[in-house]
Amino acid sequence: MVAKKSPGAATAAKTAVPKARPAAEPGELAVRPGEDPWTPEEVAEARTELITEAERLRDEITTTEQSLVGLMRDSGDGAGDDQADTGTKNITRENELALAANAREMLLQTERALQRLDAGTYGLCENCGNPIGKARMQAFPRATLCVECKQKQERRY
């Protein structure tokens, strides 16, 4: 009999922040061969961008949740509504719920990127441990996988 992997272990491995590297100075963050090392200004810019994005997402979540409160309050008052009105309210509520869930997920990714930056593991692939690449990190600061691992992941789904 073969033992199955528990889904909890796989999920924990995907969300774990790689171990901090000793002496992770700004110029020592992971880069691919041939790339210039991170400068203190570039690290500060990445940090500022992530912090700004986290604040924007928190505001978006707050706004969406306030909108949902109104939609939930109005959904109970269906007197005089025809089926189309009820359907429209349901679709609007579902859309707001999806937007809120997406914003929460992006906020988690952004906060995780900030943790990785603080730990000195920013720019390291969570799957293989190789550098993600400075250009990729500057284009998508929440990236957690190198291009090769991301392509493999997308092929599986």
C-alpha atoms as an extended CHARMM CRD file, in Angstrom:
* protein
*
       157  EXT
         1         1  MET       CA              0.0000000000        0.0000000000        0.0000000000  PROA      1               0.0000000000
         2         2  VAL       CA              1.3560000000        3.4220000000       -0.9610000000  PROA      2               0.0000000000
         3         3  ALA       CA              0.8300000000        6.3460000000        1.3750000000  PROA      3               0.0000000000
         4         4  LYS       CA             -0.6320000000        9.4680000000       -0.1290000000  PROA      4               0.0000000000
         5         5  LYS       CA              0.8520000000       12.8650000000        0.4980000000  PROA      5               0.0000000000
         6         6  SER       CA             -1.3750000000       14.9020000000        2.7050000000  PROA      6               0.0000000000
         7         7  PRO       CA             -2.6660000000       18.0510000000        0.9900000000  PROA      7               0.0000000000
         8         8  GLY       CA             -1.6980000000       20.0690000000        4.0560000000  PROA      8               0.0000000000
         9         9  ALA       CA              1.9930000000       19.3530000000        3.5550000000  PROA      9               0.0000000000
        10        10  ALA       CA              1.8940000000       20.3240000000       -0.1080000000  PROA      10              0.0000000000
        11        11  THR       CA              0.0240000000       23.5360000000        0.6450000000  PROA      11              0.0000000000
        12        12  ALA       CA              2.4280000000       24.4300000000        3.4390000000  PROA      12              0.0000000000
        13        13  ALA       CA              5.3940000000       23.8870000000        1.1360000000  PROA      13              0.0000000000
        14        14  LYS       CA              3.9030000000       26.1830000000       -1.5170000000  PROA      14              0.0000000000
        15        15  THR       CA              3.2970000000       29.0170000000        0.9230000000  PROA      15              0.0000000000
        16        16  ALA       CA              6.5120000000       28.7120000000        2.9120000000  PROA      16              0.0000000000
        17        17  VAL       CA              9.0140000000       31.5320000000        2.6780000000  PROA      17              0.0000000000
        18        18  PRO       CA             12.4820000000       30.1830000000        1.8180000000  PROA      18              0.0000000000
        19        19  LYS       CA             14.9710000000       30.2860000000        4.6790000000  PROA      19              0.0000000000
        20        20  ALA       CA             16.7710000000       33.6060000000        5.1130000000  PROA      20              0.0000000000
        21        21  ARG       CA             20.2420000000       33.7880000000        3.6890000000  PROA      21              0.0000000000
        22        22  PRO       CA             22.9780000000       35.0720000000        5.9440000000  PROA      22              0.0000000000
        23        23  ALA       CA             24.1930000000       38.5950000000        5.1500000000  PROA      23              0.0000000000
        24        24  ALA       CA             21.4160000000       39.4770000000        2.7230000000  PROA      24              0.0000000000
        25        25  GLU       CA             22.5140000000       42.9990000000        1.8960000000  PROA      25              0.0000000000
        26        26  PRO       CA             20.6690000000       44.8400000000       -0.9170000000  PROA      26              0.0000000000
        27        27  GLY       CA             23.4510000000       44.0750000000       -3.4030000000  PROA      27              0.0000000000
        28        28  GLU       CA             23.3010000000       40.3990000000       -2.4320000000  PROA      28              0.0000000000
        29        29  LEU       CA             19.6870000000       39.6450000000       -3.3390000000  PROA      29              0.0000000000
        30        30  ALA       CA             19.3950000000       36.8600000000       -5.8800000000  PROA      30              0.0000000000
        31        31  VAL       CA             20.0280000000       37.6880000000       -9.5500000000  PROA      31              0.0000000000
        32        32  ARG       CA             20.4720000000       35.4920000000      -12.5920000000  PROA      32              0.0000000000
        33        33  PRO       CA             23.9290000000       35.0740000000      -14.1040000000  PROA      33              0.0000000000
        34        34  GLY       CA             24.8150000000       38.1240000000      -16.1770000000  PROA      34              0.0000000000
        35        35  GLU       CA             22.4510000000       40.4870000000      -14.3420000000  PROA      35              0.0000000000
        36        36  ASP       CA             23.6770000000       43.4610000000      -12.3620000000  PROA      36              0.0000000000
        37        37  PRO       CA             23.2630000000       43.1110000000       -8.6050000000  PROA      37              0.0000000000
        38        38  TRP       CA             20.4330000000       44.9150000000       -6.8530000000  PROA      38              0.0000000000
        39        39  THR       CA             21.3620000000       48.4450000000       -5.8200000000  PROA      39              0.0000000000
        40        40  PRO       CA             20.0750000000       49.9130000000       -2.5480000000  PROA      40              0.0000000000
        41        41  GLU       CA             17.9330000000       52.3080000000       -4.6240000000  PROA      41              0.0000000000
        42        42  GLU       CA             16.3470000000       49.4340000000       -6.5760000000  PROA      42              0.0000000000
        43        43  VAL       CA             15.5980000000       47.5520000000       -3.3610000000  PROA      43              0.0000000000
        44        44  ALA       CA             14.0460000000       50.6930000000       -1.8480000000  PROA      44              0.0000000000
        45        45  GLU       CA             11.9900000000       51.1980000000       -5.0190000000  PROA      45              0.0000000000
        46        46  ALA       CA             10.7280000000       47.5870000000       -4.9070000000  PROA      46              0.0000000000
        47        47  ARG       CA              9.8510000000       47.9550000000       -1.2210000000  PROA      47              0.0000000000
        48        48  THR       CA              8.0150000000       51.2470000000       -1.8460000000  PROA      48              0.0000000000
        49        49  GLU       CA              6.0890000000       49.7400000000       -4.7480000000  PROA      49              0.0000000000
        50        50  LEU       CA              5.0360000000       46.7390000000       -2.6420000000  PROA      50              0.0000000000
        51        51  ILE       CA              4.0070000000       48.9120000000        0.3250000000  PROA      51              0.0000000000
        52        52  THR       CA              2.0200000000       51.2370000000       -1.9530000000  PROA      52              0.0000000000
        53        53  GLU       CA              0.3190000000       48.2490000000       -3.5870000000  PROA      53              0.0000000000
        54        54  ALA       CA             -0.5540000000       46.7670000000       -0.1820000000  PROA      54              0.0000000000
        55        55  GLU       CA             -2.1450000000       50.0590000000        0.9060000000  PROA      55              0.0000000000
        56        56  ARG       CA             -4.1140000000       50.2920000000       -2.3550000000  PROA      56              0.0000000000
        57        57  LEU       CA             -5.3680000000       46.7300000000       -1.9380000000  PROA      57              0.0000000000
        58        58  ARG       CA             -6.4070000000       47.3370000000        1.6740000000  PROA      58              0.0000000000
        59        59  ASP       CA             -8.4040000000       50.3870000000        0.5240000000  PROA      59              0.0000000000
        60        60  GLU       CA             -9.9630000000       48.3550000000       -2.2980000000  PROA      60              0.0000000000
        61        61  ILE       CA            -10.9450000000       45.5880000000        0.1310000000  PROA      61              0.0000000000
        62        62  THR       CA            -12.5110000000       48.1140000000        2.5130000000  PROA      62              0.0000000000
        63        63  THR       CA            -14.4890000000       49.7390000000       -0.3100000000  PROA      63              0.0000000000
        64        64  THR       CA            -15.6420000000       46.3800000000       -1.6620000000  PROA      64              0.0000000000
        65        65  GLU       CA            -16.6990000000       45.1810000000        1.7870000000  PROA      65              0.0000000000
        66        66  GLN       CA            -18.7130000000       48.3750000000        2.3360000000  PROA      66              0.0000000000
        67        67  SER       CA            -20.3620000000       47.8550000000       -1.0300000000  PROA      67              0.0000000000
        68        68  LEU       CA            -21.1470000000       44.2550000000       -0.0820000000  PROA      68              0.0000000000
        69        69  VAL       CA            -22.7820000000       45.3630000000        3.1590000000  PROA      69              0.0000000000
        70        70  GLY       CA            -25.1410000000       47.5490000000        1.1230000000  PROA      70              0.0000000000
        71        71  LEU       CA            -25.8260000000       44.7800000000       -1.3820000000  PROA      71              0.0000000000
        72        72  MET       CA            -26.5440000000       42.2670000000        1.3720000000  PROA      72              0.0000000000
        73        73  ARG       CA            -28.8550000000       44.7250000000        3.1130000000  PROA      73              0.0000000000
        74        74  ASP       CA            -30.7370000000       45.4180000000       -0.1280000000  PROA      74              0.0000000000
        75        75  SER       CA            -30.9620000000       41.7460000000       -1.1180000000  PROA      75              0.0000000000
        76        76  GLY       CA            -33.4340000000       41.0220000000        1.6600000000  PROA      76              0.0000000000
        77        77  ASP       CA            -35.8350000000       43.6850000000        0.4470000000  PROA      77              0.0000000000
        78        78  GLY       CA            -37.1540000000       42.0210000000       -2.6980000000  PROA      78              0.0000000000
        79        79  ALA       CA            -40.7420000000       43.1950000000       -2.4030000000  PROA      79              0.0000000000
        80        80  GLY       CA            -41.9530000000       44.2710000000       -5.8030000000  PROA      80              0.0000000000
        81        81  ASP       CA            -38.8340000000       43.0180000000       -7.6050000000  PROA      81              0.0000000000
        82        82  ASP       CA            -39.2980000000       40.8400000000      -10.6110000000  PROA      82              0.0000000000
        83        83  GLN       CA            -36.9810000000       37.9200000000      -11.4110000000  PROA      83              0.0000000000
        84        84  ALA       CA            -34.6730000000       40.0830000000      -13.5180000000  PROA      84              0.0000000000
        85        85  ASP       CA            -34.1210000000       42.5370000000      -10.6450000000  PROA      85              0.0000000000
        86        86  THR       CA            -33.3440000000       39.7080000000       -8.2450000000  PROA      86              0.0000000000
        87        87  GLY       CA            -30.9770000000       38.1220000000      -10.7570000000  PROA      87              0.0000000000
        88        88  THR       CA            -29.1690000000       41.4250000000      -11.3260000000  PROA      88              0.0000000000
        89        89  LYS       CA            -28.7030000000       41.9020000000       -7.5780000000  PROA      89              0.0000000000
        90        90  ASN       CA            -27.3130000000       38.3660000000       -7.2590000000  PROA      90              0.0000000000
        91        91  ILE       CA            -24.8830000000       38.8580000000      -10.1330000000  PROA      91              0.0000000000
        92        92  THR       CA            -23.6970000000       42.1800000000       -8.7040000000  PROA      92              0.0000000000
        93        93  ARG       CA            -23.1890000000       40.6170000000       -5.2630000000  PROA      93              0.0000000000
        94        94  GLU       CA            -21.2650000000       37.6600000000       -6.7260000000  PROA      94              0.0000000000
        95        95  ASN       CA            -19.0910000000       40.0380000000       -8.7470000000  PROA      95              0.0000000000
        96        96  GLU       CA            -18.2640000000       42.0860000000       -5.6350000000  PROA      96              0.0000000000
        97        97  LEU       CA            -17.4490000000       38.8990000000       -3.7030000000  PROA      97              0.0000000000
        98        98  ALA       CA            -15.0820000000       37.7760000000       -6.4710000000  PROA      98              0.0000000000
        99        99  LEU       CA            -13.3760000000       41.1840000000       -6.5460000000  PROA      99              0.0000000000
       100       100  ALA       CA            -12.9170000000       41.1190000000       -2.7700000000  PROA      100             0.0000000000
       101       101  ALA       CA            -11.4630000000       37.5940000000       -2.8550000000  PROA      101             0.0000000000
       102       102  ASN       CA             -9.0550000000       38.5620000000       -5.6450000000  PROA      102             0.0000000000
       103       103  ALA       CA             -7.9220000000       41.6720000000       -3.7600000000  PROA      103             0.0000000000
       104       104  ARG       CA             -7.3470000000       39.6220000000       -0.5850000000  PROA      104             0.0000000000
       105       105  GLU       CA             -5.2390000000       37.0880000000       -2.5040000000  PROA      105             0.0000000000
       106       106  MET       CA             -3.1620000000       39.8450000000       -4.1150000000  PROA      106             0.0000000000
       107       107  LEU       CA             -2.6770000000       41.4680000000       -0.6890000000  PROA      107             0.0000000000
       108       108  LEU       CA             -1.3930000000       38.1540000000        0.7200000000  PROA      108             0.0000000000
       109       109  GLN       CA              1.0400000000       37.8390000000       -2.2120000000  PROA      109             0.0000000000
       110       110  THR       CA              2.2220000000       41.4160000000       -1.7030000000  PROA      110             0.0000000000
       111       111  GLU       CA              2.7360000000       40.9530000000        2.0390000000  PROA      111             0.0000000000
       112       112  ARG       CA              4.6000000000       37.7240000000        1.3530000000  PROA      112             0.0000000000
       113       113  ALA       CA              6.8770000000       39.5430000000       -1.0940000000  PROA      113             0.0000000000
       114       114  LEU       CA              7.6510000000       42.1130000000        1.6230000000  PROA      114             0.0000000000
       115       115  GLN       CA              8.4740000000       39.2780000000        4.0540000000  PROA      115             0.0000000000
       116       116  ARG       CA             10.7940000000       37.7360000000        1.4810000000  PROA      116             0.0000000000
       117       117  LEU       CA             12.4710000000       41.1070000000        0.9370000000  PROA      117             0.0000000000
       118       118  ASP       CA             13.0270000000       41.4590000000        4.7030000000  PROA      118             0.0000000000
       119       119  ALA       CA             14.3220000000       37.8750000000        4.9540000000  PROA      119             0.0000000000
       120       120  GLY       CA             16.7700000000       38.3090000000        2.0660000000  PROA      120             0.0000000000
       121       121  THR       CA             15.0560000000       35.6220000000       -0.0290000000  PROA      121             0.0000000000
       122       122  TYR       CA             13.3750000000       38.0500000000       -2.4380000000  PROA      122             0.0000000000
       123       123  GLY       CA             14.0740000000       36.9120000000       -5.9820000000  PROA      123             0.0000000000
       124       124  LEU       CA             14.6070000000       33.2340000000       -5.1480000000  PROA      124             0.0000000000
       125       125  CYS       CA             12.2520000000       30.6910000000       -6.7130000000  PROA      125             0.0000000000
       126       126  GLU       CA             10.1380000000       28.9880000000       -4.0530000000  PROA      126             0.0000000000
       127       127  ASN       CA             10.1570000000       25.7790000000       -6.0780000000  PROA      127             0.0000000000
       128       128  CYS       CA             13.7420000000       25.2130000000       -7.2250000000  PROA      128             0.0000000000
       129       129  GLY       CA             15.6390000000       27.8480000000       -5.2160000000  PROA      129             0.0000000000
       130       130  ASN       CA             17.2590000000       29.3890000000       -8.3010000000  PROA      130             0.0000000000
       131       131  PRO       CA             17.1930000000       33.1450000000       -8.8810000000  PROA      131             0.0000000000
       132       132  ILE       CA             13.9660000000       34.3730000000      -10.4750000000  PROA      132             0.0000000000
       133       133  GLY       CA             15.6910000000       37.2080000000      -12.2620000000  PROA      133             0.0000000000
       134       134  LYS       CA             15.9450000000       40.8670000000      -11.4300000000  PROA      134             0.0000000000
       135       135  ALA       CA             14.0580000000       41.9970000000      -14.5390000000  PROA      135             0.0000000000
       136       136  ARG       CA             11.1500000000       39.6560000000      -13.7500000000  PROA      136             0.0000000000
       137       137  MET       CA             11.0380000000       40.8580000000      -10.1400000000  PROA      137             0.0000000000
       138       138  GLN       CA             10.9870000000       44.4820000000      -11.2780000000  PROA      138             0.0000000000
       139       139  ALA       CA              8.1770000000       43.7560000000      -13.7530000000  PROA      139             0.0000000000
       140       140  PHE       CA              6.1820000000       41.5830000000      -11.3260000000  PROA      140             0.0000000000
       141       141  PRO       CA              7.3480000000       42.2370000000       -7.7440000000  PROA      141             0.0000000000
       142       142  ARG       CA              5.1110000000       39.4840000000       -6.2840000000  PROA      142             0.0000000000
       143       143  ALA       CA              6.6990000000       36.7280000000       -8.3890000000  PROA      143             0.0000000000
       144       144  THR       CA              7.5930000000       33.6250000000       -6.3910000000  PROA      144             0.0000000000
       145       145  LEU       CA              8.6070000000       31.2780000000       -9.2130000000  PROA      145             0.0000000000
       146       146  CYS       CA             11.2730000000       31.4910000000      -11.8970000000  PROA      146             0.0000000000
       147       147  VAL       CA             10.0600000000       31.4470000000      -15.4920000000  PROA      147             0.0000000000
       148       148  GLU       CA             10.8510000000       27.7480000000      -15.9100000000  PROA      148             0.0000000000
       149       149  CYS       CA              8.9440000000       26.6680000000      -12.7880000000  PROA      149             0.0000000000
       150       150  LYS       CA              6.0290000000       28.9680000000      -13.6360000000  PROA      150             0.0000000000
       151       151  GLN       CA              5.7850000000       27.3890000000      -17.1020000000  PROA      151             0.0000000000
       152       152  LYS       CA              5.8090000000       23.9050000000      -15.5650000000  PROA      152             0.0000000000
       153       153  GLN       CA              3.0920000000       24.9430000000      -13.1010000000  PROA      153             0.0000000000
       154       154  GLU       CA              0.8780000000       26.3450000000      -15.8600000000  PROA      154             0.0000000000
       155       155  ARG       CA              1.2350000000       23.1600000000      -17.9200000000  PROA      155             0.0000000000
       156       156  ARG       CA             -0.0970000000       21.1160000000      -14.9900000000  PROA      156             0.0000000000
       157       157  TYR       CA             -3.3390000000       23.0570000000      -14.8230000000  PROA      157             0.0000000000
